[in-house]
Amino acid sequence: MRRAYFSNNWVAALMVNPQLLIILVFFYWPTSQAIYWAFTLEQPWGGGNTWVGLDNFRAVLGNLVYWQSVKVSIIFALASSALAMMLALTLALFADRQLAGFKACRIGVIWPYAVAAPAVGLAFRFVFNPNAGLFSYINTVIPDLWNPTLNGTQALIMVIMVIMVIIAGAWKLVSYNFIFFLAALQSIPRSLLEASAMDGARVLRRMRDVQLPLMVPTFFFILVINITGLQRSRSS
């Protein structure tokens, strides 16, 4: 294996330092500032901050609204990730077997990644908010026509809207997961599948005993990426 050697250390430093500077300015410096601000209290109108130690953490961890938000975030992330992984794995299995139309399938599943789930959530929130959305204008004409906090049927409709947001979040991740699942399936040696087929294992048995166990690292990687990506999208 050929390697590059520098006769002068200054040349190597000049090539490495720009990347190190970018990492320092855009990653380590903001991270250090965020950690510092977590232990301080900013003045209401600027003018500096005051060191409060762990008071901010006590206030947040003792807030029931915060824990409710954590609960909703976990449910949303797990539900969307499970649905996205199941759909992507199904599509990847069909594409790996090269059934009719698999090329169009590989192209089509990439398109949903252009749709932002937070945009869908904000659109639903704006439309169905009884105080600041489209229905707020209708409520000015017909008072309390739409108020999910008082009407049980309307509250059920909002639950359905939440499920649709979860589906939108999963739909966005299907194409991303599909690429990794298909790559993992195609990396499995064909000799293993052929040997299991010669032993009498059918398609589902080969998938359960050969393909899925070999894809466990990919499953773990996809799960982590999906959950972190959904939480980052939700916070944005």
C-alpha positions in Angstrom: 0.0 0.0 0.0 1.5 3.3 -1.1 1.7 6.2 1.4 2.5 9.8 1.1 5.5 11.2 3.0 6.3 14.8 3.5 9.9 15.8 3.7 8.9 19.1 5.3 6.5 19.1 8.3 5.3 22.6 7.4 3.7 21.2 4.2 1.7 18.7 6.1 0.7 21.3 8.7 -0.6 23.7 6.0 -2.7 20.9 4.5 -4.2 19.8 7.9 -4.7 23.1 9.7 -7.5 24.4 7.6 -9.7 21.3 8.3 -8.7 21.5 12.0 -9.6 25.2 12.1 -13.0 24.5 10.6 -13.7 21.8 13.1 -12.6 24.0 16.0 -14.7 27.0 14.9 -17.9 25.3 13.8 -17.9 22.3 16.2 -15.8 22.5 19.3 -16.2 26.2 20.0 -20.1 26.2 19.7 -20.2 23.0 21.8 -18.0 24.6 24.6 -20.1 27.7 24.6 -23.3 25.7 24.8 -21.9 23.8 27.8 -20.9 27.0 29.5 -24.3 28.7 28.9 -26.0 25.6 30.4 -24.6 26.6 33.8 -25.4 30.3 33.5 -28.5 32.5 33.4 -28.7 35.2 30.7 -29.9 38.6 31.7 -33.4 39.5 30.3 -32.2 42.5 28.3 -28.6 41.4 27.6 -25.6 42.7 29.5 -24.0 39.5 30.5 -24.9 36.3 32.3 -24.8 35.0 35.9 -23.3 31.7 37.0 -26.1 29.5 38.5 -24.4 26.1 38.5 -26.9 23.2 38.3 -30.0 25.4 38.8 -30.9 25.2 35.1 -30.8 21.4 35.1 -32.9 21.2 38.3 -35.5 23.5 36.8 -35.7 21.5 33.6 -35.6 18.0 35.2 -38.3 19.1 37.6 -40.6 20.4 34.9 -43.5 18.1 34.0 -43.9 19.8 30.6 -40.3 18.8 29.8 -40.9 15.1 30.6 -44.1 15.1 28.6 -42.2 16.5 25.7 -39.6 13.7 26.2 -42.3 11.1 26.2 -43.9 12.4 23.0 -40.5 12.6 21.3 -39.7 9.0 22.2 -43.0 7.7 21.0 -42.7 9.7 17.7 -39.1 8.6 17.1 -39.8 4.9 17.8 -43.0 4.7 15.9 -41.6 6.5 12.8 -38.4 4.6 12.9 -40.1 1.2 13.2 -42.5 2.0 10.4 -39.8 3.4 8.1 -37.5 0.4 8.7 -40.2 -2.1 8.1 -41.2 -0.5 4.8 -37.6 0.0 3.7 -36.7 -3.6 4.5 -39.7 -4.9 2.5 -38.8 -2.8 -0.5 -35.1 -3.7 -0.3 -36.0 -7.4 -0.2 -38.1 -7.1 -3.3 -35.4 -5.1 -5.1 -32.7 -7.6 -4.0 -34.7 -10.4 -5.6 -34.9 -8.3 -8.8 -38.6 -8.8 -9.3 -40.5 -7.1 -12.1 -40.2 -3.3 -11.9 -37.4 -3.3 -9.3 -35.4 -0.6 -11.2 -38.3 1.8 -11.1 -38.8 0.9 -7.4 -35.2 1.8 -6.6 -35.6 5.2 -8.2 -39.0 5.9 -6.8 -38.3 5.3 -3.2 -35.6 8.0 -3.2 -38.1 10.8 -3.9 -39.8 11.0 -0.5 -36.5 12.1 1.1 -37.1 15.5 -0.4 -40.2 16.0 1.9 -39.5 17.5 5.3 -41.6 16.0 8.1 -41.2 19.2 10.2 -42.8 21.1 7.4 -45.8 18.7 7.4 -46.1 19.1 11.2 -46.0 22.9 11.0 -48.6 22.9 8.3 -50.9 20.8 10.3 -50.3 23.0 13.4 -51.0 26.2 11.5 -54.1 24.9 9.8 -55.8 23.3 12.8 -54.7 25.7 15.5 -58.0 27.3 16.8 -56.3 30.5 17.8 -53.7 31.3 15.1 -54.5 29.0 12.1 -57.0 28.7 9.3 -59.7 27.5 11.7 -59.2 30.6 13.8 -60.6 32.7 11.0 -63.6 30.3 10.8 -64.1 30.5 14.5 -64.5 34.3 14.2 -67.4 33.7 11.9 -68.9 30.7 13.7 -67.6 30.7 17.4 -66.2 27.5 18.7 -66.8 25.6 15.4 -63.3 24.1 15.8 -61.9 23.6 19.3 -60.3 20.2 19.9 -59.8 21.0 23.6 -63.6 21.0 24.2 -64.9 18.7 21.4 -64.1 15.0 21.7 -64.6 14.2 18.0 -62.3 17.0 17.0 -59.7 15.8 19.5 -59.9 12.3 17.8 -59.3 14.0 14.5 -56.2 15.7 15.9 -55.0 12.2 17.0 -55.4 11.0 13.5 -53.4 14.1 12.3 -50.6 13.1 14.7 -50.6 9.6 13.2 -50.3 11.2 9.8 -47.3 13.2 11.0 -45.7 10.0 12.2 -46.4 8.4 8.8 -44.8 11.5 7.1 -41.7 11.2 9.3 -41.4 7.5 8.4 -42.1 8.2 4.7 -39.1 10.6 4.6 -36.8 8.0 6.1 -37.9 5.1 3.9 -35.6 6.0 1.0 -32.6 6.5 3.2 -33.1 3.2 5.0 -33.8 1.4 1.7 -30.3 2.3 0.3 -28.5 0.8 3.4 -30.7 -2.2 3.6 -30.3 -3.0 -0.1 -26.5 -2.5 0.2 -26.5 -4.9 3.2 -28.5 -7.5 1.3 -26.3 -7.3 -1.8 -23.2 -7.7 0.4 -24.3 -11.1 1.6 -22.5 -13.8 -0.3 -24.8 -15.5 -2.8 -23.2 -18.8 -2.0 -24.9 -18.7 1.4 -28.3 -18.2 -0.1 -27.7 -20.8 -2.7 -26.5 -23.3 -0.1 -29.6 -22.7 2.0 -31.8 -23.0 -1.1 -30.2 -26.4 -1.9 -30.9 -27.5 1.7 -34.6 -26.9 1.0 -35.0 -23.4 2.7 -37.7 -21.3 1.0 -37.6 -17.5 0.6 -39.0 -16.6 4.0 -36.8 -19.2 5.8 -33.7 -17.9 4.0 -34.6 -14.4 5.0 -35.1 -15.3 8.7 -32.1 -17.6 9.1 -29.5 -16.1 6.7 -30.2 -12.6 5.6 -31.7 -10.9 8.7 -29.0 -12.2 11.2 -26.2 -10.9 8.9 -28.0 -7.5 8.7 -28.0 -7.0 12.5 -25.2 -4.3 12.4 -27.1 -2.5 9.7 -30.3 -2.6 11.7 -28.5 -1.1 14.7 -26.9 1.6 12.6 -30.2 2.5 10.9 -32.1 2.6 14.2 -29.6 5.1 15.7 -29.5 7.3 12.6 -33.3 7.3 12.3 -33.9 8.2 16.0 -31.2 10.9 16.1 -32.4 12.3 12.7 -36.0 12.5 13.8 -35.2 14.2 17.1 -33.0 16.7 15.2 -35.8 17.4 12.7 -38.4 17.7 15.5 -36.2 20.1 17.5 -35.7 22.3 14.4 
